[in-house]
Amino acid sequence: MGSFTAYATTGLMLAGLSTFAHAAKLEDTAPYPKAEAGFTRQVIHLPQQAQEENFQVEVLAGKTLEVDCNRQRLGGMLEEKNLEGWGYPFYRLEKVIGPMSTMMACPPGSKTKRAFVPVVGDGFRIQYNSKLPIVIYAPKEVEVRYRIWTASDKVGTAIPE
């Protein structure tokens, strides 16, 4: 699909900008359902970009857990749904499994720390569209963060072999 580089703005800063840019409530866009028991409805409002086809949103759902020197991950799938009668997408993270971890021995004296452990699976890259909010229904204990990716200006050419 092309080379992508991380956009040089943190998700927290983008969240602040997008809240300022989109002061309208979610219900003013469409009748998205309220979150079911055990779930939260989390919303990302994206700022308008020139050539939005060159951007993607990476959804980083996860939990802050105690971790050691091993790599930690949670498992799950972000499923796209359709808001009936409107055709607008929304997303549901039904089940989160884990944590899963590498099983390396940690160096003596290494400490555990609290860190954000992401859910890894399918559906976490979404095409950028500032005209619609990204609405995600996730289990209550899951925090949703995001990162913006942009296509590199450098384009390579494949060589026929």
Sequence and secondary structure as in RCSB ss.txt:
>XXXX:A:sequence
MGSFTAYATTGLMLAGLSTFAHAAKLEDTAPYPKAEAGFTRQVIHLPQQAQEENFQVEVLAGKTLEVDCNRQRLG
GMLEEKNLEGWGYPFYRLEKVIGPMSTMMACPPGSKTKRAFVPVVGDGFRIQYNSKLPIVIYAPKEVEVRYRIWT
ASDKVGTAIPE
>XXXX:A:secstr
   EEE SS HHHHHHHHHHH  S HHHH       TTEEEEEE     TTGGGEEEEEEEEEEEEE SS EEEE
  EEEEEETTTTEEEEEE   EEEEE      TT   EEEEEEEESSS EEE  TTS EEEEEETT EEEEEEEE
E S        
